[in-house]
Amino acid sequence: MLLKEYRICMPLTVEEYRIGQLYMISKHSHEQSERGEGVEVVQNEPFEDPTHGQGQFTEKRVYLNSKLPTWARAVVPKIFYVTEKAWNYYPYTITAWEVSHFCPVVLGFRLLSS
């Protein structure tokens, strides 16, 4: 098997890319927040992990009521949201999602990804 590797020179360093990535995530969260809905950052602080090293822990609430179809809005309460907990150890991210406990219609679930 022949394996070829191509490298593309970028006009920025890895550290500059990491800062840009964090900025774009923050900008996207801000753009999605309209009329009291969207993304609410609950916690955002540095975190130290023995395995991954320095990182950033972020907990967000994503309010989804305005994104639901009309028939679902009639059933789901206004305070329906999904909680995202993310541990960002650049270039690795560990994310956990939970449905709000205020919504009896939807059963709680967790999705873990890395």
All heavy atoms as an XYZ file, in Angstrom:
947
protein
N       0.849     -1.159      0.000
C       0.000      0.000      0.000
C       0.900      1.229      0.000
O       1.853      1.323      0.754
C      -0.903      0.012      1.229
C      -1.655      1.283      1.261
S      -2.797      1.752      2.561
C      -2.799      0.672      3.855
N       0.567      2.170     -0.856
C       1.296      3.427     -0.961
C       0.532      4.512     -0.203
O      -0.658      4.712     -0.423
C       1.447      3.822     -2.433
C       2.167      5.120     -2.704
C       3.608      5.044     -2.231
C       2.117      5.447     -4.184
N       1.213      5.170      0.704
C       0.587      6.213      1.507
C       1.268      7.529      1.206
O       2.488      7.639      1.269
C       0.724      5.878      2.998
C       0.136      6.876      3.977
C      -1.376      6.944      3.825
C       0.507      6.498      5.395
N       0.480      8.534      0.842
C       1.021      9.858      0.544
C       0.450     10.860      1.520
O      -0.729     10.783      1.875
C       0.674     10.287     -0.882
C       1.355      9.471     -1.938
C       1.116     10.050     -3.297
C       1.862      9.227     -4.334
N       1.787      9.848     -5.643
N       1.281     11.789      1.938
C       0.839     12.827      2.854
C       1.059     14.178      2.192
O       2.128     14.452      1.663
C       1.631     12.754      4.156
C       1.238     13.814      5.149
C       1.997     13.684      6.452
O       1.692     12.757      7.220
O       2.899     14.499      6.674
N       0.019     15.004      2.214
C       0.110     16.350      1.660
C      -0.054     17.343      2.796
O      -0.933     17.187      3.632
C      -0.978     16.578      0.609
C      -0.839     15.679     -0.588
C      -1.526     14.469     -0.666
C      -0.005     16.024     -1.634
C      -1.398     13.638     -1.754
C       0.133     15.195     -2.739
C      -0.568     14.008     -2.787
O      -0.427     13.179     -3.878
N       0.760     18.344      2.820
C       0.677     19.371      3.847
C       0.377     20.703      3.187
O       0.992     21.062      2.191
C       1.966     19.465      4.645
C       2.223     18.195      5.426
C       3.459     18.310      6.244
N       3.678     17.049      6.935
C       4.200     16.956      8.124
N       4.574     18.034      8.771
N       4.366     15.791      8.680
N      -0.557     21.423      3.772
C      -0.938     22.737      3.269
C      -0.462     23.779      4.263
O      -0.810     23.725      5.441
C      -2.469     22.833      3.074
C      -2.932     21.757      2.095
C      -2.870     24.222      2.622
C      -4.422     21.611      1.996
N       0.351     24.693      3.803
C       0.841     25.756      4.672
C      -0.299     26.732      4.960
O      -0.969     27.207      4.043
C       2.004     26.489      4.021
S       3.440     25.439      3.788
N      -0.528     27.005      6.215
C      -1.596     27.912      6.616
C      -0.981     29.247      7.050
O       0.127     29.282      7.564
C      -2.393     27.314      7.776
C      -3.073     25.998      7.441
S      -4.300     26.145      6.150
C      -5.587     26.963      7.026
N      -1.728     30.337      6.875
C      -1.193     31.645      7.235
C      -1.329     31.966      8.728
O      -1.318     33.121      9.121
C      -2.043     32.599      6.395
C      -3.344     31.896      6.260
C      -3.001     30.434      6.193
N      -1.504     30.926      9.577
C      -1.607     31.158     11.012
C      -1.040     29.976     11.768
O      -0.913     28.878     11.238
C      -3.061     31.413     11.426
C      -4.127     30.465     10.879
C      -4.586     29.509     11.948
C      -5.288     31.290     10.400
N      -0.725     30.206     13.027
C      -0.163     29.152     13.865
C      -1.286     28.314     14.475
O      -2.468     28.679     14.408
C       0.680     29.756     15.003
O      -0.192     30.492     15.866
C       1.776     30.658     14.469
N      -0.925     27.205     15.088
C      -1.907     26.341     15.748
C      -2.588     27.094     16.891
O      -3.800     26.993     17.088
C      -1.233     25.049     16.263
C      -2.206     24.211     17.075
C      -0.691     24.246     15.101
N      -1.815     27.889     17.637
C      -2.386     28.672     18.740
C      -3.373     29.713     18.212
O      -4.442     29.912     18.796
C      -1.277     29.347     19.543
C      -1.770     30.169     20.713
C      -2.519     29.364     21.770
O      -2.357     28.133     21.843
O      -3.295     29.977     22.525
N      -3.058     30.367     17.104
C      -3.983     31.346     16.511
C      -5.255     30.657     16.031
O      -6.355     31.183     16.176
C      -3.315     32.072     15.348
C      -2.229     33.031     15.757
C      -1.448     33.575     14.583
O      -1.334     32.880     13.556
O      -0.947     34.703     14.700
N      -5.130     29.441     15.471
C      -6.301     28.679     15.040
C      -7.185     28.329     16.232
O      -8.406     28.439     16.166
C      -5.877     27.397     14.315
C      -7.046     26.543     13.928
C      -7.778     26.815     12.778
C      -7.461     25.480     14.729
C      -8.869     26.040     12.416
C      -8.550     24.711     14.386
C      -9.248     24.994     13.238
O     -10.332     24.235     12.896
N      -6.578     27.895     17.355
C      -7.344     27.553     18.561
C      -8.134     28.750     19.062
O      -9.319     28.638     19.394
C      -6.409     27.053     19.662
C      -7.140     26.553     20.900
C      -6.186     26.152     21.996
N      -5.558     27.303     22.593
C      -6.137     28.076     23.530
N      -7.346     27.812     23.949
N      -5.503     29.095     24.038
N      -7.506     29.921     19.098
C      -8.194     31.138     19.539
C      -9.333     31.484     18.585
O     -10.435     31.834     19.007
C      -7.190     32.304     19.666
C      -6.237     32.024     20.825
C      -7.906     33.629     19.871
C      -5.045     32.949     20.877
N      -9.094     31.354     17.289
C     -10.135     31.611     16.293
C     -11.309     30.650     16.420
O     -12.467     31.039     16.270
N     -11.016     29.378     16.714
C     -12.071     28.384     16.888
C     -12.948     28.738     18.080
O     -14.177     28.695     17.995
C     -11.452     27.002     17.077
C     -12.489     25.907     17.267
C     -11.874     24.596     17.678
O     -10.880     24.553     18.410
N     -12.466     23.506     17.216
N     -12.337     29.108     19.206
C     -13.108     29.503     20.389
C     -13.948     30.745     20.109
O     -15.101     30.841     20.537
C     -12.172     29.747     21.576
C     -11.466     28.518     22.132
C     -10.447     28.918     23.183
C     -12.465     27.523     22.674
N     -13.387     31.699     19.360
C     -14.126     32.911     19.009
C     -15.344     32.590     18.152
O     -16.436     33.112     18.392
C     -13.205     33.896     18.276
C     -13.952     35.062     17.691
C     -14.370     36.107     18.504
C     -14.265     35.107     16.333
C     -15.070     37.183     17.972
C     -14.965     36.169     15.802
C     -15.362     37.207     16.628
O     -16.071     38.256     16.097
N     -15.181     31.724     17.157
C     -16.301     31.400     16.269
C     -17.403     30.632     16.996
O     -18.585     30.828     16.719
C     -15.808     30.610     15.050
C     -14.964     31.448     14.102
S     -15.736     33.005     13.590
C     -17.142     32.426     12.674
N     -17.039     29.765     17.933
C     -18.053     29.061     18.729
C     -18.845     30.067     19.554
O     -20.075     30.015     19.626
C     -17.400     27.989     19.623
C     -16.875     26.849     18.764
C     -18.387     27.473     20.664
C     -16.011     25.867     19.518
N     -18.147     31.008     20.170
C     -18.807     32.047     20.966
C     -19.694     32.933     20.101
O     -20.829     33.266     20.472
C     -17.749     32.893     21.674
O     -18.346     33.964     22.337
N     -19.213     33.304     18.921
C     -19.987     34.153     18.010
C     -21.254     33.430     17.540
O     -22.329     34.018     17.486
C     -19.126     34.545     16.815
C     -19.817     35.462     15.841
C     -18.902     35.852     14.692
C     -19.657     36.720     13.708
N     -18.856     37.069     12.553
N     -21.134     32.155     17.222
C     -22.290     31.389     16.769
C     -23.334     31.282     17.880
O     -24.537     31.434     17.628
C     -21.858     30.006     16.318
C     -22.977     29.118     15.884
N     -24.019     29.545     15.102
C     -23.238     27.818     16.124
C     -24.863     28.553     14.884
N     -24.413     27.501     15.501
N     -22.896     31.047     19.120
C     -23.832     30.985     20.250
C     -24.562     32.310     20.411
O     -25.767     32.343     20.663
C     -23.084     30.654     21.540
O     -22.552     29.364     21.482
N     -23.839     33.416     20.268
C     -24.440     34.750     20.394
C     -25.455     35.007     19.278
O     -26.534     35.556     19.520
C     -23.352     35.816     20.374
C     -23.884     37.214     20.483
N     -24.437     37.699     21.650
C     -23.962     38.212     19.579
C     -24.842     38.948     21.441
N     -24.552     39.271     20.201
N     -25.135     34.595     18.052
C     -26.045     34.799     16.923
C     -27.327     33.988     17.063
O     -28.377     34.382     16.567
C     -25.347     34.438     15.609
C     -24.297     35.438     15.183
C     -23.526     34.985     13.958
O     -23.704     33.821     13.523
O     -22.738     35.791     13.443
N     -27.252     32.826     17.716
C     -28.421     31.966     17.878
C     -29.325     32.412     19.024
O     -30.405     31.872     19.202
C     -27.982     30.514     18.102
C     -27.296     29.904     16.908
C     -28.203     29.851     15.705
O     -29.359     29.451     15.791
N     -27.691     30.264     14.565
N     -28.887     33.381     19.812
C     -29.656     33.849     20.961
C     -30.481     35.066     20.570
O     -29.956     36.156     20.405
C     -28.713     34.213     22.118
O     -27.966     33.092     22.479
N     -31.777     34.868     20.410
C     -32.698     35.945     20.048
C     -33.910     35.907     20.961
O     -34.379     34.843     21.325
C     -33.181     35.779     18.601
C     -32.086     35.727     17.570
C     -32.648     35.358     16.199
O     -33.803     34.909     16.117
O     -31.913     35.510     15.229
N     -34.424     37.035     21.345
C     -35.670     37.143     22.107
C     -35.688     36.254     23.341
O     -36.693     35.612     23.654
C     -36.867     36.817     21.214
C     -36.994     37.699     20.001
C     -38.189     37.297     19.161
N     -38.206     35.877     18.887
C     -37.794     35.307     17.760
N     -37.329     36.038     16.794
N     -37.864     34.012     17.600
N     -34.562     36.152     24.044
C     -34.528     35.346     25.249
C     -34.404     33.865     24.996
O     -34.402     33.072     25.923
N     -34.331     33.458     23.739
C     -34.141     32.054     23.412
C     -32.769     31.874     22.805
O     -32.047     32.827     22.578
C     -35.225     31.576     22.442
C     -36.588     31.531     23.066
C     -37.571     30.790     22.196
O     -37.226     30.433     21.066
O     -38.682     30.574     22.662
N     -32.425     30.652     22.527
C     -31.128     30.383     21.933
C     -30.206     29.735     22.931
O     -30.562     28.760     23.570
N     -29.003     30.303     23.105
C     -27.979     29.704     23.934
C     -27.687     30.577     25.147
O     -27.475     31.770     25.020
C     -26.683     29.501     23.116
C     -25.600     28.877     23.972
C     -26.943     28.648     21.886
N     -27.705     29.966     26.329
C     -27.349     30.656     27.574
C     -26.139     29.939     28.173
O     -26.180     28.744     28.431
C     -28.510     30.598     28.558
C     -28.177     31.117     29.931
C     -29.256     30.799     30.959
O     -30.264     30.164     30.621
O     -29.054     31.183     32.120
N     -25.040     30.666     28.356
C     -23.843     30.087     28.954
C     -24.006     30.141     30.477
O     -24.114     31.210     31.059
C     -22.568     30.834     28.514
C     -21.349     30.240     29.204
C     -22.413     30.782     27.006
N     -24.055     28.975     31.110
C     -24.254     28.872     32.549
C     -22.910     28.923     33.265
O     -22.767     29.583     34.293
C     -25.002     27.567     32.906
C     -25.157     27.406     34.401
C     -26.343     27.528     32.204
N     -21.916     28.245     32.705
C     -20.614     28.148     33.350
C     -19.541     28.080     32.269
O     -19.697     27.376     31.272
C     -20.581     26.878     34.200
C     -19.503     26.802     35.214
C     -19.663     25.552     36.090
O     -20.532     24.718     35.868
N     -18.831     25.429     37.087
N     -18.448     28.822     32.448
C     -17.333     28.812     31.504
C     -16.067     29.105     32.295
O     -15.825     30.236     32.689
C     -17.554     29.854     30.408
C     -16.530     29.746     29.308
O     -15.792     28.777     29.224
N     -16.486     30.745     28.457
N     -15.276     28.065     32.548
C     -14.101     28.246     33.400
C     -12.976     27.291     32.994
O     -13.236     26.232     32.424
C     -14.468     28.033     34.864
C     -15.053     26.678     35.156
C     -15.626     26.577     36.562
O     -16.089     27.590     37.105
O     -15.613     25.465     37.102
N     -11.726     27.655     33.309
C     -10.599     26.761     33.027
C     -10.719     25.476     33.839
O     -11.299     25.465     34.929
C      -9.380     27.564     33.465
C      -9.830     28.961     33.584
C     -11.291     28.935     33.852
N     -10.182     24.400     33.300
C     -10.302     23.095     33.936
C      -8.994     22.341     33.739
O      -8.387     22.408     32.675
C     -11.468     22.331     33.300
C     -11.843     21.071     34.018
C     -12.586     21.114     35.183
C     -11.458     19.836     33.530
C     -12.941     19.953     35.848
C     -11.802     18.671     34.186
C     -12.550     18.729     35.345
N      -8.556     21.632     34.749
C      -7.325     20.831     34.689
C      -7.695     19.362     34.798
O      -8.360     18.947     35.747
C      -6.390     21.231     35.830
C      -5.076     20.487     35.843
C      -4.114     20.924     34.758
O      -4.123     22.114     34.401
O      -3.371     20.065     34.252
N      -7.269     18.561     33.802
C      -7.546     17.133     33.788
C      -6.222     16.383     33.859
O      -5.266     16.754     33.175
C      -8.291     16.761     32.503
C      -8.713     15.315     32.485
O      -9.593     14.960     33.277
O      -8.155     14.539     31.675
N      -6.125     15.333     34.699
C      -4.853     14.611     34.798
C      -4.440     13.918     33.497
O      -3.258     13.774     33.215
C      -5.100     13.589     35.907
C      -6.548     13.587     36.183
C      -7.138     14.830     35.600
N      -5.417     13.528     32.676
C      -5.109     12.844     31.425
C      -4.836     13.812     30.279
O      -3.855     13.671     29.562
C      -6.293     11.925     31.019
O      -6.610     11.086     32.114
C      -5.943     11.099     29.806
N      -5.729     14.806     30.092
C      -5.663     15.700     28.934
C      -4.918     17.007     29.192
O      -4.590     17.715     28.257
C      -7.072     16.024     28.434
C      -7.859     14.810     28.048
N      -7.544     14.043     26.951
C      -8.929     14.218     28.611
C      -8.395     13.035     26.857
N      -9.250     13.119     27.862
N      -4.728     17.373     30.442
C      -4.030     18.620     30.759
C      -4.975     19.802     30.860
O      -6.140     19.660     31.237
N      -4.468     20.996     30.513
C      -5.250     22.241     30.587
C      -6.412     22.192     29.599
O      -6.260     21.751     28.478
C      -4.382     23.443     30.244
C      -3.413     23.843     31.329
C      -4.093     24.601     32.432
O      -4.301     24.066     33.487
N      -4.429     25.841     32.217
N      -7.560     22.700     30.036
C      -8.724     22.737     29.173
C      -9.722     23.776     29.644
O      -9.458     24.536     30.575
N     -10.868     23.789     28.995
C     -11.938     24.732     29.314
C     -13.234     23.950     29.470
O     -13.603     23.173     28.592
C     -12.065     25.769     28.188
C     -12.985     26.907     28.480
C     -12.353     27.953     29.388
O     -11.157     27.935     29.624
N     -13.159     28.852     29.886
N     -13.921     24.157     30.603
C     -15.223     23.528     30.830
C     -16.304     24.560     30.557
O     -16.241     25.681     31.046
C     -15.354     23.023     32.268
C     -16.742     22.573     32.604
C     -17.244     21.398     32.087
C     -17.561     23.348     33.404
C     -18.536     20.990     32.385
C     -18.850     22.948     33.713
C     -19.340     21.767     33.202
N     -17.299     24.180     29.759
C     -18.405     25.077     29.437
C     -19.723     24.325     29.589
O     -19.863     23.211     29.090
C     -18.301     25.592     27.987
O     -17.011     26.152     27.785
C     -19.353     26.638     27.695
N     -20.668     24.952     30.295
C     -22.026     24.410     30.400
C     -22.964     25.417     29.771
O     -22.960     26.591     30.118
C     -22.414     24.175     31.850
C     -23.804     23.585     31.996
C     -24.185     23.314     33.436
O     -23.315     23.371     34.320
O     -25.375     23.055     33.668
N     -23.770     24.946     28.805
C     -24.703     25.823     28.087
C     -26.095     25.232     28.139
O     -26.268     24.019     28.179
C     -24.310     25.951     26.615
C     -22.967     26.552     26.366
C     -22.679     26.556     24.869
C     -21.297     27.064     24.569
N     -20.986     26.970     23.157
N     -27.094     26.121     28.117
C     -28.488     25.715     27.945
C     -28.933     26.203     26.578
O     -28.826     27.384     26.269
C     -29.379     26.328     29.014
C     -29.192     25.708     30.353
C     -30.163     26.271     31.348
N     -29.890     25.708     32.656
C     -30.194     26.302     33.782
N     -30.800     27.463     33.781
N     -29.906     25.727     34.926
N     -29.431     25.284     25.775
C     -29.902     25.612     24.432
C     -31.425     25.506     24.457
O     -31.976     24.417     24.589
C     -29.304     24.659     23.375
C     -29.758     25.050     21.988
C     -27.788     24.631     23.466
N     -32.100     26.660     24.356
C     -33.562     26.701     24.369
C     -34.068     26.427     22.965
O     -33.702     27.107     22.018
C     -34.051     28.052     24.881
C     -33.701     28.268     26.333
C     -32.508     28.874     26.701
C     -34.552     27.819     27.328
C     -32.175     29.049     28.041
C     -34.226     27.987     28.662
C     -33.045     28.603     29.018
O     -32.719     28.764     30.338
N     -34.934     25.412     22.845
C     -35.335     24.923     21.531
C     -36.796     25.179     21.178
O     -37.245     24.758     20.122
C     -35.076     23.413     21.454
C     -33.632     22.988     21.660
C     -33.545     21.483     21.755
C     -32.769     23.501     20.540
N     -37.553     25.850     22.036
C     -38.991     25.978     21.803
C     -39.312     26.622     20.457
O     -40.198     26.170     19.742
C     -39.649     26.752     22.940
C     -41.134     26.522     22.976
O     -41.607     25.471     22.552
N     -41.876     27.482     23.470
N     -38.595     27.673     20.075
C     -38.896     28.352     18.811
C     -38.483     27.515     17.605
O     -38.926     27.768     16.487
C     -38.195     29.708     18.747
O     -36.800     29.533     18.705
N     -37.643     26.498     17.803
C     -37.182     25.641     16.707
C     -38.119     24.454     16.473
O     -37.977     23.753     15.490
C     -35.784     25.106     17.003
C     -34.782     26.145     17.423
C     -34.311     26.978     16.276
C     -33.132     27.817     16.703
N     -33.317     29.218     16.510
N     -39.067     24.247     17.393
C     -39.974     23.108     17.272
C     -41.102     23.408     16.298
O     -41.495     24.557     16.116
C     -40.581     22.782     18.641
C     -39.621     22.313     19.729
C     -40.364     22.183     21.048
C     -38.983     21.001     19.346
N     -41.677     22.371     15.667
C     -42.852     22.578     14.826
C     -44.045     23.031     15.678
O     -44.079     22.819     16.887
C     -43.111     21.211     14.199
C     -42.203     20.253     14.846
C     -41.201     21.006     15.653
N     -45.031     23.642     15.045
C     -46.183     24.212     15.741
C     -46.907     23.180     16.606
O     -47.274     23.477     17.740
C     -47.167     24.816     14.718
O     -46.436     25.678     13.859
C     -48.249     25.602     15.412
N     -47.112     21.978     16.092
C     -47.832     20.960     16.861
C     -47.063     20.573     18.114
O     -47.658     20.274     19.137
C     -48.127     19.727     16.009
C     -46.891     19.017     15.522
C     -46.226     19.222     14.354
C     -46.170     18.002     16.215
N     -45.124     18.402     14.269
C     -45.072     17.637     15.407
C     -46.331     17.361     17.439
C     -44.157     16.664     15.776
C     -45.413     16.392     17.807
C     -44.342     16.053     16.970
N     -45.733     20.587     18.077
C     -44.932     20.223     19.245
C     -44.932     21.344     20.282
O     -44.868     21.085     21.480
C     -43.510     19.895     18.832
N     -45.014     22.603     19.832
C     -45.039     23.727     20.775
C     -46.272     23.692     21.668
O     -46.237     24.161     22.795
C     -45.008     25.053     20.012
C     -43.646     25.417     19.553
C     -43.638     26.801     18.959
N     -42.876     26.728     17.725
C     -42.976     27.532     16.721
N     -43.821     28.534     16.754
N     -42.240     27.381     15.652
N     -47.370     23.147     21.153
C     -48.595     23.065     21.940
C     -48.456     22.061     23.086
O     -49.114     22.190     24.113
C     -49.760     22.670     21.037
N     -47.588     21.074     22.929
C     -47.434     20.016     23.918
C     -46.262     20.281     24.863
O     -46.354     20.047     26.057
C     -47.217     18.656     23.199
C     -47.017     17.536     24.195
C     -48.377     18.360     22.281
N     -45.173     20.814     24.328
C     -43.940     21.013     25.093
C     -43.994     22.362     25.811
O     -44.347     23.373     25.214
C     -42.713     20.955     24.150
C     -41.431     21.254     24.903
C     -42.632     19.596     23.486
N     -43.648     22.409     27.094
C     -43.679     23.682     27.821
C     -42.629     24.672     27.304
O     -41.661     24.296     26.659
C     -43.374     23.286     29.264
C     -42.877     21.902     29.230
C     -43.274     21.293     27.938
N     -42.833     25.952     27.619
C     -41.941     27.025     27.159
C     -40.523     26.886     27.704
O     -39.594     27.397     27.114
C     -42.490     28.384     27.583
C     -43.728     28.773     26.839
C     -43.357     29.700     25.718
C     -44.629     30.222     25.077
N     -44.469     30.503     23.702
N     -40.367     26.217     28.845
C     -39.053     26.142     29.460
C     -38.269     24.916     29.003
O     -37.347     24.473     29.673
C     -39.153     26.170     30.997
C     -40.091     25.080     31.486
C     -39.566     27.536     31.490
C     -40.155     24.950     32.994
N     -38.577     24.391     27.848
C     -37.881     23.229     27.293
C     -36.494     23.644     26.806
O     -36.351     24.554     26.014
C     -38.692     22.640     26.139
C     -38.007     21.520     25.421
C     -37.744     20.321     26.062
C     -37.622     21.658     24.100
C     -37.123     19.283     25.400
C     -37.004     20.626     23.433
C     -36.752     19.436     24.079
N     -35.459     22.968     27.309
C     -34.105     23.245     26.853
C     -33.247     21.983     26.952
O     -33.607     21.013     27.606
C     -33.454     24.381     27.642
C     -33.282     24.135     29.114
C     -32.179     23.460     29.611
C     -34.216     24.601     30.024
C     -32.023     23.241     30.962
C     -34.066     24.389     31.378
C     -32.960     23.708     31.838
O     -32.810     23.498     33.182
N     -32.128     22.022     26.267
C     -31.144     20.955     26.296
C     -29.882     21.522     26.943
O     -29.483     22.637     26.631
C     -30.835     20.449     24.869
C     -29.740     19.407     24.891
C     -32.077     19.911     24.208
N     -29.285     20.770     27.852
C     -28.057     21.204     28.510
C     -26.868     20.531     27.838
O     -26.862     19.310     27.667
C     -28.072     20.840     30.006
O     -29.204     21.443     30.614
C     -26.814     21.319     30.700
N     -25.872     21.337     27.459
C     -24.633     20.815     26.890
C     -23.498     21.092     27.863
O     -23.292     22.222     28.285
C     -24.309     21.488     25.562
C     -22.958     21.054     25.023
C     -22.409     21.947     23.927
O     -22.889     23.082     23.788
O     -21.494     21.509     23.241
N     -22.771     20.050     28.224
C     -21.565     20.195     29.040
C     -20.394     19.758     28.174
O     -20.397     18.652     27.635
C     -21.644     19.340     30.295
C     -22.737     19.787     31.246
C     -22.776     18.936     32.485
C     -23.913     19.402     33.377
N     -24.027     18.591     34.579
N     -19.406     20.658     28.018
C     -18.278     20.372     27.139
C     -16.961     20.619     27.858
O     -16.792     21.633     28.529
C     -18.361     21.238     25.890
N     -16.057     19.674     27.713
C     -14.701     19.801     28.223
C     -13.802     19.893     26.997
O     -13.625     18.918     26.274
C     -14.320     18.590     29.074
C     -15.109     18.489     30.326
C     -14.744     18.944     31.558
C     -16.401     17.889     30.501
N     -15.723     18.672     32.478
C     -16.753     18.027     31.855
C     -17.305     17.255     29.643
C     -17.950     17.560     32.370
C     -18.498     16.795     30.142
C     -18.814     16.944     31.499
N     -13.249     21.073     26.744
C     -12.463     21.318     25.541
C     -10.977     21.272     25.886
O     -10.461     22.157     26.542
C     -12.841     22.679     24.940
C     -12.206     22.894     23.591
O     -11.389     22.106     23.135
N     -12.582     23.979     22.950
N     -10.321     20.204     25.463
C      -8.866     20.065     25.597
C      -8.316     20.066     24.179
O      -8.169     19.020     23.572
C      -8.484     18.753     26.290
C      -9.199     18.532     27.586
C     -10.279     17.675     27.670
C      -8.799     19.205     28.724
C     -10.931     17.466     28.856
C      -9.454     19.009     29.925
C     -10.513     18.142     29.974
O     -11.170     17.938     31.160
N      -8.103     21.231     23.642
C      -7.730     21.362     22.239
C      -6.614     20.402     21.893
O      -5.630     20.330     22.613
C      -7.300     22.799     21.927
C      -6.961     22.993     20.472
C      -7.959     23.173     19.560
C      -5.644     22.967     20.046
C      -7.663     23.335     18.224
C      -5.340     23.125     18.714
C      -6.345     23.303     17.803
O      -6.060     23.453     16.499
N      -6.720     19.615     20.841
C      -7.747     19.546     19.809
C      -8.875     18.567     20.118
O      -9.666     18.244     19.248
C      -6.961     19.080     18.581
C      -5.916     18.185     19.138
C      -5.559     18.787     20.481
N      -8.988     18.068     21.345
C     -10.023     17.101     21.713
C     -11.134     17.779     22.506
O     -10.879     18.670     23.294
C      -9.425     15.969     22.545
C      -8.283     15.278     21.845
C      -6.976     15.525     22.231
C      -8.506     14.410     20.792
C      -5.916     14.913     21.588
C      -7.457     13.794     20.137
C      -6.166     14.041     20.538
O      -5.118     13.443     19.897
N     -12.367     17.308     22.275
C     -13.520     17.826     23.004
C     -14.386     16.662     23.467
O     -14.658     15.745     22.692
C     -14.353     18.770     22.123
O     -13.528     19.834     21.685
C     -15.542     19.330     22.875
N     -14.811     16.701     24.716
C     -15.745     15.714     25.264
C     -17.041     16.462     25.555
O     -17.035     17.491     26.228
C     -15.182     15.081     26.552
C     -13.850     14.396     26.256
C     -16.188     14.110     27.149
C     -13.084     14.000     27.487
N     -18.162     15.955     25.033
C     -19.443     16.652     25.144
C     -20.509     15.718     25.692
O     -20.583     14.559     25.296
C     -19.895     17.177     23.762
O     -18.854     17.966     23.205
C     -21.156     18.015     23.880
N     -21.358     16.231     26.598
C     -22.502     15.487     27.133
C     -23.742     16.360     26.975
O     -23.707     17.552     27.272
C     -22.285     15.139     28.597
N     -24.855     15.779     26.507
C     -26.124     16.496     26.316
C     -27.187     15.876     27.219
O     -27.248     14.661     27.366
C     -26.600     16.364     24.872
C     -25.768     17.099     23.886
C     -24.629     16.655     23.284
C     -26.003     18.402     23.372
N     -24.148     17.617     22.424
C     -24.972     18.696     22.456
C     -26.991     19.360     23.606
C     -24.908     19.897     21.771
C     -26.917     20.548     22.911
C     -25.887     20.810     22.009
N     -28.050     16.729     27.791
C     -29.185     16.259     28.597
C     -30.412     17.091     28.264
O     -30.315     18.304     28.097
C     -28.909     16.410     30.091
C     -27.826     15.528     30.632
C     -27.588     15.758     32.120
O     -28.242     16.651     32.692
O     -26.760     15.046     32.689
N     -31.578     16.445     28.214
C     -32.843     17.162     28.036
C     -33.269     17.702     29.395
O     -33.050     17.058     30.412
C     -33.927     16.228     27.459
C     -35.275     16.910     27.424
C     -33.540     15.745     26.083
N     -33.884     18.885     29.415
C     -34.292     19.498     30.680
C     -35.246     18.593     31.442
O     -36.047     17.880     30.860
C     -34.951     20.848     30.425
O     -36.173     20.666     29.746
N     -35.156     18.653     32.755
C     -36.023     17.836     33.602
C     -37.395     18.479     33.772
O     -38.255     17.924     34.416
C     -35.361     17.639     34.962
C     -34.037     16.963     34.860
N     -33.896     15.664     34.448
C     -32.788     17.422     35.077
C     -32.623     15.340     34.446
N     -31.923     16.385     34.820
N     -37.596     19.663     33.195
C     -38.876     20.355     33.292
C     -39.861     19.889     32.238
O     -40.975     20.350     32.192
C     -38.678     21.869     33.149
C     -37.781     22.439     34.197
C     -36.535     22.917     33.864
C     -38.169     22.470     35.518
C     -35.697     23.438     34.833
C     -37.337     22.982     36.493
C     -36.103     23.471     36.151
N     -39.435     19.004     31.388
C     -40.280     18.579     30.274
C     -40.684     17.121     30.453
O     -39.936     16.222     30.105
C     -39.539     18.760     28.958
S     -40.563     18.373     27.542
N     -41.894     16.838     30.990
C     -42.304     15.456     31.210
C     -42.635     14.722     29.919
O     -42.684     13.507     29.902
C     -43.551     15.604     32.087
C     -44.086     16.953     31.759
C     -42.892     17.800     31.426
N     -42.856     15.459     28.818
C     -43.227     14.836     27.552
C     -42.044     14.091     26.952
O     -42.188     13.020     26.382
C     -43.746     15.910     26.561
C     -44.047     15.302     25.215
C     -44.969     16.586     27.145
N     -40.856     14.656     27.084
C     -39.656     14.073     26.492
C     -38.851     13.387     27.591
O     -38.562     13.985     28.608
C     -38.796     15.167     25.818
C     -37.564     14.546     25.192
C     -39.607     15.926     24.795
N     -38.510     12.149     27.386
C     -37.698     11.437     28.365
C     -36.263     11.946     28.299
O     -35.756     12.265     27.237
C     -37.721      9.933     28.072
C     -39.086      9.269     28.152
C     -38.977      7.819     27.711
C     -39.630      9.351     29.559
N     -35.604     12.019     29.438
C     -34.215     12.491     29.480
C     -33.298     11.534     28.744
O     -33.491     10.335     28.755
N     -32.299     12.067     28.076
C     -31.317     11.238     27.416
C     -29.958     11.884     27.553
O     -29.832     13.058     27.815
C     -31.656     11.033     25.940
C     -31.483     12.268     25.095
C     -30.283     12.488     24.415
C     -32.503     13.193     24.985
C     -30.129     13.624     23.642
C     -32.337     14.326     24.225
C     -31.151     14.547     23.551
N     -28.933     11.088     27.370
C     -27.558     11.594     27.378
C     -26.875     11.090     26.120
O     -26.988      9.937     25.747
C     -26.794     11.095     28.602
C     -27.220     11.754     29.885
C     -26.446     11.202     31.065
N     -25.038     11.527     31.015
C     -24.492     12.630     31.515
N     -25.272     13.528     32.093
N     -23.211     12.843     31.467
N     -26.137     11.981     25.477
C     -25.363     11.629     24.302
C     -23.928     12.028     24.574
O     -23.643     13.195     24.792
C     -25.888     12.384     23.065
C     -25.059     12.276     21.802
C     -25.047     10.833     21.308
C     -25.593     13.204     20.737
N     -23.049     11.059     24.615
C     -21.635     11.341     24.851
C     -20.882     11.169     23.543
O     -21.063     10.193     22.830
C     -21.060     10.378     25.899
C     -21.645     10.521     27.301
C     -21.119      9.411     28.193
C     -21.292     11.880     27.878
N     -20.053     12.145     23.225
C     -19.245     12.068     22.018
C     -17.887     12.651     22.283
O     -17.689     13.417     23.207
C     -19.923     12.831     20.876
O     -19.967     14.199     21.186
N     -16.939     12.280     21.473
C     -15.601     12.849     21.600
C     -14.959     12.957     20.246
O     -15.417     12.459     19.280
C     -14.737     12.022     22.525
O     -14.628     10.702     22.068
